[in-house]
Amino acid sequence: MVKTYADLYLDARKAMLPTDGMYASNMARELLCAASGKTPEAIVADRALYASEEICRRTEDYVRRHLQGEPIAYILGQWDFYDMTLTVTPDVLIPRDDTMAVTDLAIKKTMYLEQNPRVLDLCTGSGCIGLAIARRVKDAKVTLSDVSQAALRVAKKNVTDLKLTGRVTCVPVDVTKPAAPFLGKFDLIVSNPPYVTTAEMEQLDPSVRDFEPHLALHGGTDGLDFYRAITKNCLSALRPGGFLALEFGMGQENAVCAILQAAGCEILELREDNSGIVRAVLARFGEETL
C-alpha cells in the first residue's frame, strides 16, 4: 500500500519509539532519506506526496532490519569516518571513534617522514585508516591489506570513490604468515587488528556479535594473537628505523607494549581516545641506517 512521505515518516517513528526513544525521529528521517534518495529538506517539501510502492517497501524493510538489531551503517551501506563517507558492508567492521586515536598517531608520524613515504595498513577492513592517511598526507603511498577478499573489495571501492587510485593500492596479506618479499619496505605499518578476547566475544552487544565479522573481531583467548603475529611476520616489511602504529582494546596497552618491546621496538607514544581510554601506541623498530 502506498503512503505519503509524511505517513511513512510517522509510521517509522512510531515503530521505533519503544527502542530508540528520543532518537526515533532522527532515525526515521535518516532511514526514509536512504530509502527514497531524498534529502531531509525534500522529504519535508514532498510530505503530502505519495511515495512509490518501492520506496514504501524499502522504508519498511529498513525499519524492520533496524528493529532486529542490524547496525544502521549496514542498512545505509555507508558510514562517515575522518571526514570521509565510506562504503561499509557486513564484510568489514564499522569504523568507530575509537580508531581516531591510532589514525591521528599514524597521520602525525607520516607527515614528518621523508618525501613519498610508504605506509602499510594491515587488517584494513574498509580501508578507513589508510585512506585517512592518504587524504591528509598528499605524497604518501599507501597499501591496504587484508586476508579477507570480501573486505578488500570494499576497500577497493572506497579507494575508487575517494579518487585515490593513483596512490593507494590493495593487496591480500595474511599477517599470520611471513610477509611476502614483493611487498617491499615501508616507512610505517598501521593496524587495527582483531583484539576481542574469546570471553569478551560472548559478551559483545548483539548488534556487534550478530552482525559484524568475527574474523575482524576475535583476537584469540587473550586478544593478543594478532599483535604477536604482526611482530613475528610483518616487521620484515619495515625499513630500519621504521614505525608501527597499532590500536588495541581497553586495558591491553601494557601487554601490547611488552610484545613490541620483546620484538625490538621502542615505545614512543601512547594515545587516548575521546573517552580518555588508552587506545593506540606508536613504536619504532630498530635503528635507522644512514
C-alpha positions as CSV (number, residue, x, y, z in Angstrom):
1,M,0.0,0.0,0.0
2,V,1.4,3.4,-1.0
3,K,1.6,6.1,1.6
4,T,2.5,9.8,1.7
5,Y,6.0,10.7,2.8
6,A,4.5,12.2,6.0
7,D,2.8,8.9,6.8
8,L,5.9,6.9,6.0
9,Y,7.9,9.1,8.4
10,L,5.3,9.0,11.2
11,D,4.8,5.2,10.9
12,A,8.6,4.6,11.0
13,R,8.9,7.0,14.0
14,K,6.1,5.2,15.9
15,A,7.6,1.8,15.3
16,M,11.0,2.9,16.6
17,L,9.8,4.9,19.6
18,P,9.9,1.9,22.1
19,T,13.6,1.1,21.2
20,D,15.0,4.5,20.1
21,G,13.1,6.9,22.3
22,M,14.2,10.5,21.8
23,Y,16.3,9.4,18.7
24,A,13.4,7.8,16.9
25,S,12.6,11.0,14.9
26,N,16.1,11.3,13.6
27,M,16.4,7.6,12.9
28,A,13.0,7.6,11.0
29,R,14.2,10.6,8.9
30,E,17.5,9.0,8.1
31,L,16.0,5.7,7.0
32,L,13.4,7.4,4.9
33,C,16.0,9.6,3.2
34,A,18.1,6.5,2.5
35,A,15.1,4.6,1.1
36,S,13.9,7.4,-1.1
37,G,17.2,9.0,-2.1
38,K,15.8,12.4,-1.0
39,T,17.3,15.0,1.3
40,P,15.6,15.8,4.6
41,E,14.5,19.1,3.0
42,A,13.0,17.3,0.1
43,I,11.1,14.9,2.4
44,V,9.5,17.9,4.2
45,A,8.7,19.6,0.9
46,D,7.1,16.4,-0.5
47,R,5.4,15.3,2.7
48,A,1.9,15.4,1.1
49,L,3.0,13.5,-2.0
50,Y,2.6,9.7,-2.3
51,A,5.8,7.7,-2.3
52,S,6.2,4.8,-4.8
53,E,5.5,1.2,-3.7
54,E,9.2,0.5,-4.0
55,I,10.1,3.4,-1.6
56,C,7.4,2.3,0.9
57,R,8.6,-1.3,0.8
58,R,12.2,-0.3,1.2
59,T,11.5,2.0,4.1
60,E,9.5,-0.7,5.9
61,D,12.3,-3.1,5.3
62,Y,14.9,-0.7,6.7
63,V,12.8,-0.2,9.8
64,R,12.3,-3.9,10.3
65,R,16.1,-4.5,10.0
66,H,16.8,-1.8,12.4
67,L,14.4,-3.2,15.0
68,Q,16.0,-6.6,14.6
69,G,19.3,-5.0,15.8
70,E,21.1,-4.6,12.5
71,P,23.6,-1.6,12.7
72,I,22.4,1.5,10.9
73,A,25.7,1.6,8.9
74,Y,24.9,-1.7,7.2
75,I,21.4,-0.7,6.4
76,L,22.6,2.5,4.8
77,G,25.6,0.8,3.3
78,Q,27.9,3.7,4.3
79,W,29.4,5.4,7.3
80,D,31.4,8.6,8.0
81,F,34.9,8.5,9.4
82,Y,37.6,11.2,9.4
83,D,35.6,13.4,7.0
84,M,35.1,10.6,4.6
85,T,31.9,8.8,3.6
86,L,32.9,5.1,3.3
87,T,31.1,2.1,1.9
88,V,30.6,-0.5,4.6
89,T,29.1,-4.0,4.4
90,P,28.9,-6.9,6.8
91,D,32.2,-8.0,5.4
92,V,34.0,-5.2,7.3
93,L,33.9,-3.6,10.7
94,I,32.0,-0.3,11.0
95,P,34.6,2.5,11.6
96,R,34.4,3.8,15.1
97,D,35.6,6.9,17.0
98,D,37.9,4.6,19.0
99,T,40.0,4.3,15.8
100,M,40.6,8.0,15.6
101,A,43.4,7.6,18.1
102,V,45.6,5.3,16.0
103,T,44.6,7.3,12.9
104,D,45.8,10.5,14.5
105,L,49.1,8.9,15.6
106,A,49.7,7.5,12.1
107,I,48.9,10.7,10.3
108,K,51.1,12.8,12.6
109,K,54.1,10.5,12.1
110,T,53.6,10.2,8.4
111,M,53.6,13.9,8.0
112,Y,57.2,14.1,9.3
113,L,58.6,11.2,7.3
114,E,60.7,11.8,4.3
115,Q,59.2,12.5,0.9
116,N,56.8,9.9,-0.6
117,P,56.6,7.8,2.5
118,R,55.2,4.2,2.1
119,V,52.5,3.1,4.5
120,L,51.1,-0.4,5.0
121,D,47.7,-0.7,6.6
122,L,47.3,-4.3,7.9
123,C,43.8,-5.8,8.6
124,T,42.5,-2.8,6.7
125,G,38.8,-3.8,6.5
126,S,37.0,-0.8,4.9
127,G,40.4,0.9,4.4
128,C,39.4,3.7,6.8
129,I,42.8,4.3,8.5
130,G,45.0,4.0,5.3
131,L,42.6,6.2,3.3
132,A,42.6,8.9,6.0
133,I,46.4,8.9,5.9
134,A,46.4,9.2,2.1
135,R,43.9,12.0,2.2
136,R,45.9,14.0,4.8
137,V,49.4,13.3,3.6
138,K,49.4,14.1,-0.1
139,D,52.6,12.4,-1.1
140,A,52.0,9.2,0.9
141,K,51.9,5.9,-1.0
142,V,49.5,3.6,0.9
143,T,48.9,-0.1,0.7
144,L,45.7,-1.5,2.1
145,S,45.9,-5.2,3.0
146,D,43.6,-7.8,4.5
147,V,43.2,-11.6,4.5
148,S,39.6,-11.3,3.5
149,Q,39.0,-10.9,-0.2
150,A,35.5,-9.6,0.5
151,A,36.9,-6.9,2.7
152,L,39.4,-5.9,0.1
153,R,36.6,-5.5,-2.4
154,V,35.0,-2.9,-0.1
155,A,38.4,-1.2,0.4
156,K,38.9,-1.0,-3.3
157,K,35.5,0.6,-3.8
158,N,36.4,3.2,-1.2
159,V,39.8,3.9,-2.9
160,T,38.0,4.5,-6.2
161,D,35.2,6.5,-4.7
162,L,37.7,8.8,-3.0
163,K,39.7,9.1,-6.2
164,L,42.9,7.8,-4.6
165,T,43.8,5.0,-7.1
166,G,47.0,6.8,-8.0
167,R,48.5,6.5,-4.5
168,V,46.6,3.7,-2.8
169,T,46.7,0.0,-3.7
170,C,45.0,-3.1,-2.2
171,V,46.7,-6.4,-1.8
172,P,45.9,-9.6,0.1
173,V,48.1,-10.2,3.2
174,D,47.7,-12.8,5.9
175,V,49.5,-11.5,9.0
176,T,49.7,-15.0,10.4
177,K,52.2,-15.8,7.7
178,P,55.6,-14.2,6.8
179,A,55.3,-11.1,4.8
180,A,55.9,-11.7,1.1
181,P,59.1,-10.1,-0.3
182,F,57.1,-8.4,-3.1
183,L,55.6,-6.0,-0.6
184,G,59.0,-4.3,-0.2
185,K,59.8,-2.0,2.7
186,F,57.6,0.5,4.3
187,D,58.2,3.6,6.5
188,L,55.2,2.9,8.7
189,I,52.9,0.0,9.4
190,V,49.5,0.8,10.9
191,S,46.8,-1.6,12.0
192,N,43.6,-2.0,13.9
193,P,43.8,-5.8,14.3
194,P,41.3,-8.1,15.9
195,Y,41.7,-7.8,19.7
196,V,38.5,-9.1,21.4
197,T,39.2,-12.0,23.7
198,T,37.3,-15.3,23.5
199,A,35.4,-14.5,26.7
200,E,34.6,-11.0,25.5
201,M,33.1,-12.3,22.2
202,E,30.2,-13.8,24.1
203,Q,29.6,-10.5,26.0
204,L,29.5,-8.2,22.9
205,D,26.4,-6.2,22.2
206,P,24.2,-8.2,19.9
207,S,24.4,-5.5,17.2
208,V,28.2,-6.3,17.1
209,R,28.2,-10.0,17.8
210,D,25.4,-11.0,15.5
211,F,26.2,-8.7,12.5
212,E,29.9,-7.6,12.4
213,P,32.5,-10.0,11.0
214,H,34.1,-12.2,13.7
215,L,37.2,-12.5,11.6
216,A,37.8,-8.8,12.3
217,L,36.9,-9.0,16.0
218,H,38.3,-12.2,17.6
219,G,41.9,-11.9,18.7
220,G,42.3,-15.2,20.4
221,T,42.0,-16.3,24.1
222,D,43.7,-13.2,25.4
223,G,43.0,-11.0,22.4
224,L,46.7,-10.6,21.6
225,D,47.2,-13.2,18.8
226,F,47.5,-10.7,16.0
227,Y,50.0,-8.5,17.8
228,R,52.2,-11.5,18.2
229,A,51.7,-12.4,14.5
230,I,52.4,-8.8,13.3
231,T,55.7,-8.6,15.2
232,K,56.7,-12.1,14.2
233,N,55.8,-11.9,10.5
234,C,55.5,-8.3,9.4
235,L,58.4,-6.4,10.8
236,S,60.5,-7.6,7.9
237,A,58.4,-5.3,5.8
238,L,59.6,-2.2,7.7
239,R,62.7,-0.4,6.8
240,P,65.3,0.0,9.5
241,G,64.0,2.6,12.0
242,G,60.5,2.3,10.6
243,F,57.4,2.9,12.7
244,L,54.3,0.9,13.9
245,A,51.0,2.5,15.0
246,L,48.6,-0.1,16.5
247,E,45.2,0.1,18.0
248,F,44.3,-2.2,20.9
249,G,41.4,-2.8,23.4
250,M,40.8,-1.2,26.7
251,G,43.4,-2.3,29.3
252,Q,45.7,-4.0,26.7
253,E,48.3,-1.3,26.5
254,N,50.9,-2.9,28.8
255,A,50.6,-6.3,27.1
256,V,50.8,-4.9,23.6
257,C,53.8,-2.7,24.6
258,A,55.6,-5.8,26.1
259,I,55.1,-7.7,22.8
260,L,56.5,-4.8,20.8
261,Q,59.5,-4.4,23.1
262,A,60.2,-8.1,23.0
263,A,60.4,-7.8,19.2
264,G,63.0,-5.0,19.4
265,C,60.6,-2.0,19.2
266,E,60.9,1.2,21.2
267,I,57.7,2.7,22.6
268,L,57.4,6.3,21.5
269,E,53.9,7.4,22.4
270,L,50.6,6.1,23.8
271,R,47.4,7.9,22.7
272,E,44.0,8.1,24.4
273,D,40.6,8.1,22.6
274,N,38.0,10.8,23.1
275,S,36.8,9.0,26.3
276,G,40.2,9.1,27.9
277,I,40.9,5.4,27.3
278,V,44.4,4.5,26.1
279,R,43.8,3.0,22.6
280,A,46.9,3.3,20.5
281,V,50.7,3.0,20.5
282,L,53.4,4.4,18.3
283,A,56.7,2.4,18.2
284,R,59.9,2.4,16.3
285,F,61.6,-0.8,15.1
286,G,65.4,-1.0,15.1
287,E,67.8,1.8,14.2
288,E,67.6,3.9,11.1
289,T,70.6,3.5,8.7
290,L,72.4,6.5,7.4
